[in-house]
Amino acid sequence: MKYKILSLIFVGFLLTGCKVQNTINSPTTPLTFSEAIDYSSTKNWAVLPEKYPENLKIYSVQNPQDSIDVFYVYPTLIVSNKDKRWNVSIEDSIQRNKVLNTAVHFQASAWASSGNLYVPYYRQAHLRSYSNLENGGKTALLLAYSDVKAAFEYYLEHYNHGHGIILAGHSQGSTHIAALLHDFFDGKHLQNQLVAAYMPGIGFDKNQFGTVSFMEHPDQIGGFVTWNTFKKKFDKINYKWYKGKVVINPVTWDETAIAERKLHKGFLYSNGKMYKNSFETHISDGVIWISPPHFPYRYLTFLMSNYHTGDVNLFWEDIRENALLRIQSYQNKKKNSYFIKAENAN
């Protein structure tokens, strides 16, 4: 019964998840929940406020919002068909390198100026888990979430100190962020500390949660936003996972059908450069599609079937600015609440 509720949640979320093509015919070693990760050890965190990798420092600011925390969960990085593992150890050096030099560098960095950044290592599930739920996949994903949940519980007890919270993830990371929303925020007191949850790369219903609402305005707080990025000619195989789901336009941060290219704030490319005014953004039944990006390497985009891997860095500057706007709304709400309480006390 321990994971009964979580299992039901995951079945719903995972069917609208990452791009899945690979399967496994011979299960590997059975998984176990017995060996918990010790999150009191800093080595089990990719990023802590006092432990920023060099490639992240250049995107942070001198004085981040010290009353705001960002808890980020990275996407699926174990994807090879040749890799028969269901979960990857947090001690795996290749995985750690991917976390720091791919996910943290090009995704978590978008929130580096928002506050104190926390990124736990976790035994994430292989990509095949999404298409093999009954053959080990669900167990693998639940094991991954058990790590994320343990890290978040440790963070709450030892690091949070009443700070406002931004939850951020992508793909599998968004799956786990959604479970955190259900377990810790939805209809619970901690929702008062929720600035926003950014959950791209997964299909969600508008009423996915009870009290955690889909945010339809750029300065709205206490809810979630999600989007899934495609090319103009849809990848029909994967589009079915998102059809009918809710989607925000991550340029205007509302449900505007079309955002002109001049409104795009900028995407962070792998060369470390920022390219702004790069593409138009269109909403279409559960996804957004963008026009071919205007930047020196645009020919490379014609080789991609969809833009799932770029859900965050394509909108890097848009995300950064929006997070700061929502933080301002959150802080204004706290100030107003303080003044109202003070007046009532008098």
Contacts in CASP RR format, 6 or more apart in sequence:
PFRMAT RR
TARGET T0000
AUTHOR 0000-0000-0000
METHOD contacts of the structure
MODEL  1
MKYKILSLIFVGFLLTGCKVQNTINSPTTPLTFSEAIDYSSTKNWAVLPE
KYPENLKIYSVQNPQDSIDVFYVYPTLIVSNKDKRWNVSIEDSIQRNKVL
NTAVHFQASAWASSGNLYVPYYRQAHLRSYSNLENGGKTALLLAYSDVKA
AFEYYLEHYNHGHGIILAGHSQGSTHIAALLHDFFDGKHLQNQLVAAYMP
GIGFDKNQFGTVSFMEHPDQIGGFVTWNTFKKKFDKINYKWYKGKVVINP
VTWDETAIAERKLHKGFLYSNGKMYKNSFETHISDGVIWISPPHFPYRYL
TFLMSNYHTGDVNLFWEDIRENALLRIQSYQNKKKNSYFIKAENAN
3 142 0 8 1.000
6 142 0 8 1.000
6 145 0 8 1.000
6 179 0 8 1.000
6 183 0 8 1.000
7 138 0 8 1.000
7 142 0 8 1.000
9 178 0 8 1.000
9 179 0 8 1.000
9 182 0 8 1.000
10 138 0 8 1.000
10 141 0 8 1.000
10 142 0 8 1.000
10 145 0 8 1.000
10 175 0 8 1.000
10 179 0 8 1.000
11 133 0 8 1.000
11 138 0 8 1.000
13 175 0 8 1.000
13 178 0 8 1.000
13 179 0 8 1.000
13 202 0 8 1.000
13 203 0 8 1.000
13 204 0 8 1.000
14 129 0 8 1.000
14 130 0 8 1.000
14 133 0 8 1.000
14 138 0 8 1.000
14 141 0 8 1.000
14 175 0 8 1.000
15 241 0 8 1.000
16 202 0 8 1.000
16 203 0 8 1.000
16 204 0 8 1.000
16 241 0 8 1.000
16 242 0 8 1.000
16 245 0 8 1.000
17 130 0 8 1.000
17 171 0 8 1.000
17 175 0 8 1.000
17 201 0 8 1.000
17 202 0 8 1.000
17 203 0 8 1.000
17 241 0 8 1.000
18 75 0 8 1.000
18 76 0 8 1.000
18 127 0 8 1.000
18 130 0 8 1.000
18 171 0 8 1.000
18 172 0 8 1.000
18 201 0 8 1.000
18 202 0 8 1.000
18 308 0 8 1.000
19 127 0 8 1.000
19 238 0 8 1.000
19 306 0 8 1.000
19 308 0 8 1.000
20 127 0 8 1.000
20 128 0 8 1.000
20 130 0 8 1.000
20 131 0 8 1.000
21 131 0 8 1.000
22 79 0 8 1.000
22 81 0 8 1.000
22 127 0 8 1.000
22 128 0 8 1.000
22 131 0 8 1.000
23 128 0 8 1.000
23 131 0 8 1.000
23 132 0 8 1.000
24 84 0 8 1.000
24 128 0 8 1.000
24 132 0 8 1.000
24 135 0 8 1.000
26 84 0 8 1.000
27 86 0 8 1.000
27 135 0 8 1.000
27 136 0 8 1.000
28 84 0 8 1.000
28 85 0 8 1.000
28 86 0 8 1.000
31 86 0 8 1.000
31 87 0 8 1.000
31 136 0 8 1.000
31 139 0 8 1.000
31 140 0 8 1.000
31 143 0 8 1.000
33 143 0 8 1.000
33 146 0 8 1.000
36 146 0 8 1.000
36 150 0 8 1.000
37 44 0 8 1.000
37 90 0 8 1.000
37 120 0 8 1.000
37 121 0 8 1.000
37 122 0 8 1.000
37 123 0 8 1.000
37 147 0 8 1.000
37 150 0 8 1.000
37 151 0 8 1.000
38 44 0 8 1.000
39 45 0 8 1.000
39 120 0 8 1.000
39 150 0 8 1.000
39 151 0 8 1.000
39 154 0 8 1.000
39 155 0 8 1.000
40 154 0 8 1.000
40 158 0 8 1.000
42 48 0 8 1.000
42 51 0 8 1.000
44 90 0 8 1.000
44 120 0 8 1.000
44 121 0 8 1.000
44 151 0 8 1.000
45 51 0 8 1.000
45 118 0 8 1.000
45 119 0 8 1.000
45 120 0 8 1.000
45 121 0 8 1.000
45 151 0 8 1.000
46 53 0 8 1.000
46 74 0 8 1.000
46 96 0 8 1.000
46 99 0 8 1.000
46 100 0 8 1.000
46 104 0 8 1.000
46 119 0 8 1.000
46 120 0 8 1.000
46 121 0 8 1.000
47 53 0 8 1.000
47 56 0 8 1.000
47 72 0 8 1.000
47 104 0 8 1.000
47 108 0 8 1.000
47 117 0 8 1.000
47 118 0 8 1.000
47 119 0 8 1.000
48 117 0 8 1.000
48 118 0 8 1.000
49 116 0 8 1.000
49 117 0 8 1.000
49 118 0 8 1.000
49 159 0 8 1.000
52 60 0 8 1.000
52 117 0 8 1.000
53 100 0 8 1.000
53 104 0 8 1.000
53 105 0 8 1.000
55 100 0 8 1.000
55 101 0 8 1.000
55 104 0 8 1.000
55 105 0 8 1.000
55 109 0 8 1.000
56 104 0 8 1.000
56 105 0 8 1.000
56 108 0 8 1.000
56 109 0 8 1.000
56 112 0 8 1.000
56 117 0 8 1.000
59 109 0 8 1.000
59 110 0 8 1.000
59 112 0 8 1.000
59 113 0 8 1.000
60 109 0 8 1.000
60 112 0 8 1.000
60 113 0 8 1.000
60 117 0 8 1.000
61 112 0 8 1.000
61 113 0 8 1.000
64 112 0 8 1.000
64 113 0 8 1.000
64 114 0 8 1.000
64 115 0 8 1.000
64 116 0 8 1.000
65 113 0 8 1.000
65 114 0 8 1.000
65 115 0 8 1.000
65 324 0 8 1.000
65 327 0 8 1.000
65 331 0 8 1.000
66 115 0 8 1.000
66 116 0 8 1.000
67 163 0 8 1.000
67 164 0 8 1.000
67 331 0 8 1.000
68 114 0 8 1.000
68 115 0 8 1.000
68 116 0 8 1.000
68 163 0 8 1.000
68 164 0 8 1.000
68 165 0 8 1.000
68 166 0 8 1.000
68 195 0 8 1.000
68 327 0 8 1.000
68 330 0 8 1.000
69 115 0 8 1.000
69 116 0 8 1.000
69 117 0 8 1.000
69 118 0 8 1.000
69 155 0 8 1.000
69 159 0 8 1.000
69 160 0 8 1.000
69 163 0 8 1.000
69 164 0 8 1.000
69 165 0 8 1.000
69 166 0 8 1.000
70 108 0 8 1.000
70 111 0 8 1.000
70 114 0 8 1.000
70 115 0 8 1.000
70 116 0 8 1.000
70 117 0 8 1.000
70 118 0 8 1.000
70 165 0 8 1.000
70 166 0 8 1.000
70 167 0 8 1.000
70 168 0 8 1.000
70 323 0 8 1.000
71 118 0 8 1.000
71 152 0 8 1.000
71 155 0 8 1.000
71 165 0 8 1.000
71 166 0 8 1.000
71 167 0 8 1.000
71 168 0 8 1.000
71 180 0 8 1.000
72 104 0 8 1.000
72 107 0 8 1.000
72 108 0 8 1.000
72 111 0 8 1.000
72 117 0 8 1.000
72 118 0 8 1.000
72 119 0 8 1.000
72 168 0 8 1.000
72 169 0 8 1.000
73 119 0 8 1.000
73 120 0 8 1.000
73 122 0 8 1.000
73 148 0 8 1.000
73 168 0 8 1.000
73 169 0 8 1.000
73 172 0 8 1.000
73 173 0 8 1.000
73 174 0 8 1.000
73 176 0 8 1.000
73 177 0 8 1.000
74 99 0 8 1.000
74 103 0 8 1.000
74 104 0 8 1.000
74 107 0 8 1.000
74 108 0 8 1.000
74 119 0 8 1.000
74 124 0 8 1.000
74 169 0 8 1.000
74 170 0 8 1.000
74 173 0 8 1.000
75 103 0 8 1.000
75 107 0 8 1.000
75 169 0 8 1.000
75 170 0 8 1.000
75 171 0 8 1.000
75 172 0 8 1.000
75 173 0 8 1.000
75 174 0 8 1.000
75 201 0 8 1.000
76 124 0 8 1.000
76 125 0 8 1.000
76 126 0 8 1.000
76 127 0 8 1.000
76 171 0 8 1.000
76 172 0 8 1.000
76 173 0 8 1.000
77 88 0 8 1.000
77 95 0 8 1.000
77 98 0 8 1.000
77 99 0 8 1.000
77 102 0 8 1.000
77 103 0 8 1.000
77 124 0 8 1.000
78 85 0 8 1.000
78 88 0 8 1.000
78 95 0 8 1.000
78 124 0 8 1.000
78 125 0 8 1.000
78 126 0 8 1.000
78 127 0 8 1.000
79 126 0 8 1.000
79 127 0 8 1.000
83 126 0 8 1.000
85 126 0 8 1.000
86 125 0 8 1.000
86 126 0 8 1.000
86 129 0 8 1.000
86 136 0 8 1.000
86 137 0 8 1.000
86 139 0 8 1.000
86 140 0 8 1.000
86 143 0 8 1.000
87 123 0 8 1.000
87 124 0 8 1.000
87 125 0 8 1.000
87 126 0 8 1.000
87 140 0 8 1.000
87 143 0 8 1.000
87 144 0 8 1.000
88 95 0 8 1.000
88 123 0 8 1.000
88 124 0 8 1.000
88 126 0 8 1.000
89 95 0 8 1.000
89 123 0 8 1.000
90 96 0 8 1.000
90 121 0 8 1.000
90 122 0 8 1.000
90 123 0 8 1.000
90 147 0 8 1.000
95 124 0 8 1.000
96 121 0 8 1.000
99 119 0 8 1.000
99 121 0 8 1.000
103 170 0 8 1.000
104 119 0 8 1.000
106 268 0 8 1.000
106 270 0 8 1.000
106 312 0 8 1.000
106 313 0 8 1.000
106 316 0 8 1.000
107 168 0 8 1.000
107 169 0 8 1.000
107 170 0 8 1.000
107 312 0 8 1.000
107 313 0 8 1.000
108 117 0 8 1.000
108 119 0 8 1.000
108 168 0 8 1.000
109 268 0 8 1.000
109 316 0 8 1.000
110 168 0 8 1.000
110 268 0 8 1.000
110 312 0 8 1.000
110 313 0 8 1.000
110 316 0 8 1.000
110 317 0 8 1.000
110 319 0 8 1.000
110 320 0 8 1.000
110 323 0 8 1.000
111 117 0 8 1.000
111 166 0 8 1.000
111 168 0 8 1.000
111 198 0 8 1.000
111 319 0 8 1.000
111 320 0 8 1.000
111 323 0 8 1.000
113 320 0 8 1.000
113 324 0 8 1.000
114 166 0 8 1.000
114 320 0 8 1.000
114 323 0 8 1.000
114 324 0 8 1.000
114 327 0 8 1.000
115 166 0 8 1.000
116 159 0 8 1.000
116 163 0 8 1.000
118 151 0 8 1.000
118 155 0 8 1.000
118 159 0 8 1.000
120 147 0 8 1.000
120 148 0 8 1.000
120 151 0 8 1.000
120 152 0 8 1.000
120 155 0 8 1.000
121 147 0 8 1.000
122 144 0 8 1.000
122 147 0 8 1.000
122 148 0 8 1.000
122 151 0 8 1.000
122 176 0 8 1.000
123 143 0 8 1.000
123 144 0 8 1.000
123 147 0 8 1.000
124 144 0 8 1.000
124 172 0 8 1.000
125 137 0 8 1.000
125 140 0 8 1.000
125 141 0 8 1.000
125 143 0 8 1.000
125 144 0 8 1.000
125 172 0 8 1.000
126 140 0 8 1.000
128 137 0 8 1.000
129 136 0 8 1.000
129 137 0 8 1.000
129 138 0 8 1.000
129 140 0 8 1.000
129 141 0 8 1.000
130 137 0 8 1.000
130 141 0 8 1.000
133 141 0 8 1.000
141 172 0 8 1.000
141 175 0 8 1.000
144 172 0 8 1.000
144 176 0 8 1.000
145 175 0 8 1.000
145 176 0 8 1.000
145 179 0 8 1.000
148 173 0 8 1.000
148 176 0 8 1.000
148 179 0 8 1.000
148 180 0 8 1.000
149 179 0 8 1.000
149 180 0 8 1.000
149 183 0 8 1.000
152 180 0 8 1.000
152 184 0 8 1.000
156 184 0 8 1.000
156 190 0 8 1.000
160 193 0 8 1.000
162 193 0 8 1.000
163 193 0 8 1.000
164 193 0 8 1.000
164 194 0 8 1.000
164 195 0 8 1.000
164 330 0 8 1.000
165 190 0 8 1.000
165 193 0 8 1.000
165 194 0 8 1.000
165 195 0 8 1.000
166 195 0 8 1.000
166 196 0 8 1.000
166 197 0 8 1.000
166 198 0 8 1.000
166 323 0 8 1.000
166 326 0 8 1.000
166 327 0 8 1.000
167 177 0 8 1.000
167 180 0 8 1.000
167 181 0 8 1.000
167 194 0 8 1.000
167 196 0 8 1.000
167 197 0 8 1.000
167 198 0 8 1.000
167 199 0 8 1.000
168 177 0 8 1.000
168 197 0 8 1.000
168 198 0 8 1.000
169 176 0 8 1.000
169 177 0 8 1.000
169 198 0 8 1.000
169 199 0 8 1.000
169 200 0 8 1.000
169 312 0 8 1.000
170 200 0 8 1.000
170 201 0 8 1.000
170 311 0 8 1.000
170 312 0 8 1.000
171 200 0 8 1.000
171 201 0 8 1.000
171 202 0 8 1.000
171 308 0 8 1.000
171 311 0 8 1.000
174 199 0 8 1.000
174 200 0 8 1.000
174 201 0 8 1.000
174 202 0 8 1.000
174 226 0 8 1.000
175 202 0 8 1.000
177 197 0 8 1.000
177 199 0 8 1.000
178 197 0 8 1.000
178 199 0 8 1.000
178 202 0 8 1.000
178 204 0 8 1.000
178 208 0 8 1.000
178 224 0 8 1.000
181 197 0 8 1.000
181 209 0 8 1.000
181 212 0 8 1.000
181 224 0 8 1.000
182 209 0 8 1.000
184 190 0 8 1.000
185 191 0 8 1.000
185 194 0 8 1.000
185 197 0 8 1.000
185 212 0 8 1.000
186 209 0 8 1.000
186 210 0 8 1.000
186 211 0 8 1.000
186 212 0 8 1.000
187 210 0 8 1.000
187 211 0 8 1.000
187 212 0 8 1.000
191 211 0 8 1.000
191 212 0 8 1.000
191 222 0 8 1.000
194 212 0 8 1.000
194 221 0 8 1.000
194 222 0 8 1.000
194 223 0 8 1.000
195 221 0 8 1.000
195 222 0 8 1.000
195 323 0 8 1.000
195 326 0 8 1.000
195 327 0 8 1.000
195 330 0 8 1.000
196 215 0 8 1.000
196 220 0 8 1.000
196 221 0 8 1.000
196 222 0 8 1.000
196 223 0 8 1.000
196 224 0 8 1.000
196 225 0 8 1.000
196 323 0 8 1.000
196 326 0 8 1.000
197 212 0 8 1.000
197 222 0 8 1.000
197 223 0 8 1.000
197 224 0 8 1.000
197 225 0 8 1.000
198 224 0 8 1.000
198 225 0 8 1.000
198 226 0 8 1.000
198 319 0 8 1.000
198 323 0 8 1.000
199 224 0 8 1.000
199 225 0 8 1.000
199 226 0 8 1.000
200 225 0 8 1.000
200 226 0 8 1.000
200 227 0 8 1.000
200 228 0 8 1.000
200 229 0 8 1.000
200 250 0 8 1.000
200 311 0 8 1.000
200 312 0 8 1.000
201 226 0 8 1.000
201 227 0 8 1.000
201 228 0 8 1.000
201 308 0 8 1.000
201 311 0 8 1.000
202 226 0 8 1.000
202 228 0 8 1.000
203 226 0 8 1.000
203 228 0 8 1.000
203 241 0 8 1.000
203 242 0 8 1.000
203 245 0 8 1.000
203 246 0 8 1.000
203 286 0 8 1.000
204 214 0 8 1.000
204 224 0 8 1.000
204 226 0 8 1.000
204 245 0 8 1.000
204 246 0 8 1.000
205 245 0 8 1.000
205 246 0 8 1.000
206 214 0 8 1.000
206 246 0 8 1.000
207 214 0 8 1.000
208 214 0 8 1.000
208 224 0 8 1.000
208 246 0 8 1.000
209 224 0 8 1.000
212 222 0 8 1.000
212 223 0 8 1.000
212 224 0 8 1.000
213 222 0 8 1.000
213 223 0 8 1.000
213 224 0 8 1.000
214 223 0 8 1.000
214 224 0 8 1.000
214 225 0 8 1.000
214 226 0 8 1.000
214 246 0 8 1.000
214 248 0 8 1.000
215 221 0 8 1.000
215 222 0 8 1.000
215 223 0 8 1.000
215 224 0 8 1.000
215 225 0 8 1.000
215 248 0 8 1.000
215 253 0 8 1.000
216 248 0 8 1.000
216 254 0 8 1.000
216 255 0 8 1.000
217 253 0 8 1.000
217 254 0 8 1.000
218 252 0 8 1.000
218 253 0 8 1.000
218 254 0 8 1.000
218 322 0 8 1.000
218 325 0 8 1.000
218 326 0 8 1.000
219 325 0 8 1.000
219 326 0 8 1.000
219 328 0 8 1.000
219 329 0 8 1.000
220 326 0 8 1.000
220 329 0 8 1.000
221 326 0 8 1.000
221 329 0 8 1.000
221 330 0 8 1.000
221 333 0 8 1.000
222 330 0 8 1.000
225 248 0 8 1.000
225 250 0 8 1.000
225 253 0 8 1.000
226 245 0 8 1.000
226 246 0 8 1.000
226 247 0 8 1.000
226 248 0 8 1.000
227 247 0 8 1.000
227 248 0 8 1.000
227 249 0 8 1.000
227 250 0 8 1.000
227 287 0 8 1.000
227 288 0 8 1.000
227 311 0 8 1.000
228 242 0 8 1.000
228 245 0 8 1.000
228 247 0 8 1.000
228 286 0 8 1.000
228 287 0 8 1.000
228 288 0 8 1.000
228 308 0 8 1.000
228 311 0 8 1.000
229 287 0 8 1.000
229 288 0 8 1.000
229 289 0 8 1.000
229 290 0 8 1.000
229 306 0 8 1.000
229 307 0 8 1.000
229 308 0 8 1.000
229 310 0 8 1.000
229 311 0 8 1.000
229 314 0 8 1.000
230 239 0 8 1.000
230 287 0 8 1.000
230 288 0 8 1.000
230 289 0 8 1.000
230 290 0 8 1.000
230 306 0 8 1.000
230 307 0 8 1.000
231 289 0 8 1.000
231 290 0 8 1.000
231 301 0 8 1.000
231 304 0 8 1.000
231 305 0 8 1.000
231 306 0 8 1.000
231 307 0 8 1.000
232 282 0 8 1.000
232 289 0 8 1.000
232 290 0 8 1.000
232 291 0 8 1.000
234 284 0 8 1.000
234 287 0 8 1.000
234 289 0 8 1.000
234 306 0 8 1.000
235 305 0 8 1.000
235 306 0 8 1.000
238 306 0 8 1.000
238 308 0 8 1.000
239 287 0 8 1.000
242 286 0 8 1.000
242 287 0 8 1.000
243 285 0 8 1.000
243 286 0 8 1.000
243 287 0 8 1.000
244 285 0 8 1.000
244 286 0 8 1.000
245 286 0 8 1.000
246 286 0 8 1.000
247 255 0 8 1.000
247 283 0 8 1.000
247 286 0 8 1.000
247 287 0 8 1.000
247 288 0 8 1.000
248 254 0 8 1.000
248 255 0 8 1.000
249 255 0 8 1.000
249 256 0 8 1.000
249 257 0 8 1.000
249 259 0 8 1.000
249 281 0 8 1.000
249 283 0 8 1.000
249 288 0 8 1.000
250 281 0 8 1.000
250 288 0 8 1.000
250 315 0 8 1.000
250 318 0 8 1.000
250 319 0 8 1.000
250 322 0 8 1.000
251 259 0 8 1.000
251 263 0 8 1.000
251 264 0 8 1.000
251 265 0 8 1.000
251 281 0 8 1.000
251 315 0 8 1.000
251 318 0 8 1.000
252 259 0 8 1.000
252 263 0 8 1.000
252 281 0 8 1.000
253 318 0 8 1.000
253 322 0 8 1.000
255 283 0 8 1.000
256 283 0 8 1.000
257 282 0 8 1.000
257 283 0 8 1.000
258 280 0 8 1.000
258 281 0 8 1.000
258 282 0 8 1.000
258 283 0 8 1.000
259 280 0 8 1.000
259 281 0 8 1.000
259 282 0 8 1.000
260 280 0 8 1.000
261 277 0 8 1.000
261 278 0 8 1.000
261 279 0 8 1.000
261 280 0 8 1.000
261 291 0 8 1.000
261 294 0 8 1.000
262 277 0 8 1.000
263 277 0 8 1.000
264 276 0 8 1.000
264 277 0 8 1.000
264 278 0 8 1.000
264 279 0 8 1.000
264 280 0 8 1.000
264 281 0 8 1.000
264 315 0 8 1.000
264 318 0 8 1.000
265 276 0 8 1.000
265 315 0 8 1.000
265 317 0 8 1.000
265 318 0 8 1.000
265 320 0 8 1.000
265 321 0 8 1.000
266 274 0 8 1.000
266 275 0 8 1.000
266 276 0 8 1.000
266 277 0 8 1.000
266 278 0 8 1.000
266 315 0 8 1.000
266 316 0 8 1.000
266 317 0 8 1.000
266 318 0 8 1.000
267 274 0 8 1.000
267 275 0 8 1.000
267 276 0 8 1.000
267 278 0 8 1.000
267 293 0 8 1.000
267 295 0 8 1.000
267 310 0 8 1.000
267 313 0 8 1.000
267 314 0 8 1.000
267 315 0 8 1.000
267 316 0 8 1.000
267 317 0 8 1.000
268 274 0 8 1.000
268 313 0 8 1.000
268 316 0 8 1.000
268 317 0 8 1.000
269 275 0 8 1.000
269 295 0 8 1.000
269 297 0 8 1.000
269 313 0 8 1.000
274 316 0 8 1.000
274 317 0 8 1.000
275 293 0 8 1.000
275 294 0 8 1.000
275 295 0 8 1.000
276 317 0 8 1.000
277 294 0 8 1.000
278 293 0 8 1.000
278 294 0 8 1.000
278 295 0 8 1.000
279 290 0 8 1.000
279 291 0 8 1.000
279 292 0 8 1.000
279 293 0 8 1.000
279 294 0 8 1.000
279 314 0 8 1.000
280 290 0 8 1.000
280 291 0 8 1.000
281 288 0 8 1.000
281 289 0 8 1.000
281 290 0 8 1.000
282 288 0 8 1.000
282 289 0 8 1.000
282 290 0 8 1.000
282 291 0 8 1.000
290 307 0 8 1.000
290 314 0 8 1.000
292 298 0 8 1.000
292 301 0 8 1.000
292 302 0 8 1.000
293 301 0 8 1.000
293 314 0 8 1.000
301 307 0 8 1.000
307 314 0 8 1.000
312 319 0 8 1.000
END
